[in-house]
Amino acid sequence: MHFKTLSLRVLAEHLREHLGDLRLEGDPDTEIRGAAGLREAGAGQLTFLANPRYARELAATRAAAAIVPPEAERPRGLALLRTERPYLAFARALTFLLQEAAAPPGVQAGALVDPQAELEPGVAVLPGAFVGAGSRVGAGTVLYPGAVVLQDCRVGRDCRLYPGAVLHSECVLGDRVILQANVTVGADGYGFAQDGARHVKIPQVGNVVIEDDCEIGACTCIDRAALGSTVIGRGTKIDDLVMIGHGSKVGPDSLIVAQSGMAGSAVLEERVTLGARAGVLGHLTVGAGSVVFSRAHVTKSIPPGSQVSGNPARPHAEQLRQDAQLRRLERLVQRVAALEAQLAQRPPAAPRLRKPAPAGRKRAGAGAGSRASARRTGSRRTAARPAARGREASQVARRSQAQRPTAGDPAPRRKGKSGRAAGPRKRGAGRPDD
């Protein structure tokens, strides 16, 4: 990388145009001719502090100047540019300082440009690059070696197509679009019908439209739609190794991090962030301003402003609670194992023996039902005893009444041992107890 050499005053004026809230402290004529981190920076280089945890490194840096937040302490001899947004200011400063090696305009030897292609003034087509028939390339665009633009494409102004980038037929790039190495834009979408025995390819007759100021990372694939367009909205930044399925729509200013994927016809509204290795199923919508955290798997549409994580994706706070519970699971298993060990050390309890039933007494059933039945039977017997006694008394009274002699009846004569009637008993001749 090559950097310009300029004074700190010139750099500060440039940053004020973009940020406004910037204050210079120190020598404005300090020469800046490069940029590096706090530890690596040396004489003539610019550095920055955005995270307070690195404040000690700021005190020890050997840089010529630093971009810092307003509250940062100034080390002796170090010029400062103070701003509320130091990270953004450093990004702007790098862009201003960086001097990209200019590719000479024109079609260089070894490049292939179809005679029916149209190149605006200032286009650079380097050796090994190709532009197909009917394609138009805007002014200031550079096609690096191995970049391919097939037929009937539209490439805007000041674009960069790095080695191995491929733009398939009828696809469209806006202005200032960057395709990093080996990006493929407009390959056929993954569409097949079934005839009962074979997979039948569905012709993909749509295209891909990438709007202004987008950047597509290395080895990313964006498939063309079966019908209509796959659209990447203005200002969207896509990382390396990302897959965008056919017919998908990505809203403006979205961020898609490495190894993420969108299935066909999925929709990201504006300013959505997909973390690394996140996935969105087909025909779903992720609402505007939502954040899908790393490795989350979106299985249903989510409303604007959501923050989701996990598989399947759920509200991020809920996922954090579940993660915390899982971390306590190992301790719970250890506690259960300790309790089991304590129980194993206890002596076995003596068996409980039944009392033998009294001799001659019929044993009640062994179960609770038999005991309950016996209790009910005993209760009925107890209740029946007074009635039985009453009946017996009545029967005895009736027999006594029947045997009692009346006034007109002769006195009964007792029979003797011989069976003959005995005479009247003599006084004093009875039994001892008479």
Number of C-alpha atoms within 10 A of each C-alpha: 7 11 16 14 15 16 16 24 16 13 18 19 15 15 21 14 10 12 16 12 12 23 14 17 12 15 16 15 11 17 20 23 19 23 25 14 17 23 14 12 20 18 15 18 22 28 26 25 20 17 11 13 9 12 15 10 14 24 14 11 20 20 26 24 29 25 27 28 21 15 10 15 12 15 12 8 12 18 21 28 23 22 22 16 16 22 17 16 23 22 12 16 19 18 12 14 20 16 13 11 8 8 16 13 16 16 18 14 10 13 20 17 18 14 10 14 17 17 21 15 13 18 22 25 29 24 17 18 27 22 27 21 17 17 23 21 26 22 19 21 27 27 30 23 19 21 29 23 28 21 20 19 22 22 26 21 21 19 26 23 28 22 21 22 27 24 27 23 23 20 25 23 26 20 21 21 25 24 29 22 21 21 25 21 28 25 20 20 24 17 15 12 10 9 8 7 6 9 11 12 12 13 14 19 14 22 28 27 23 26 21 21 20 24 22 27 21 22 19 26 22 30 28 32 27 20 13 15 22 30 25 28 23 21 20 25 20 24 19 20 19 25 20 28 24 32 26 27 23 25 22 23 20 25 20 28 21 21 19 25 24 27 19 25 19 24 23 26 21 22 21 25 25 28 20 19 18 26 24 26 19 20 15 20 21 27 20 20 19 22 22 29 21 20 19 23 22 24 15 16 16 20 13 16 14 17 18 23 23 21 14 12 22 20 14 18 12 12 16 13 10 12 12 10 11 12 10 10 11 10 11 12 10 11 12 11 12 12 10 11 11 10 11 10 8 8 7 8 6 6 6 6 6 7 6 7 10 8 7 6 7 8 13 15 12 9 9 10 11 13 14 13 14 15 13 11 12 12 11 11 11 10 11 11 10 10 10 10 10 10 10 10 10 10 11 11 10 10 10 9 10 10 8 8 11 9 7 6 7 8 9 8 12 13 11 10 8 7 8 10 12 12 10 8 10 7 6 8 8 9 6 6 4 6
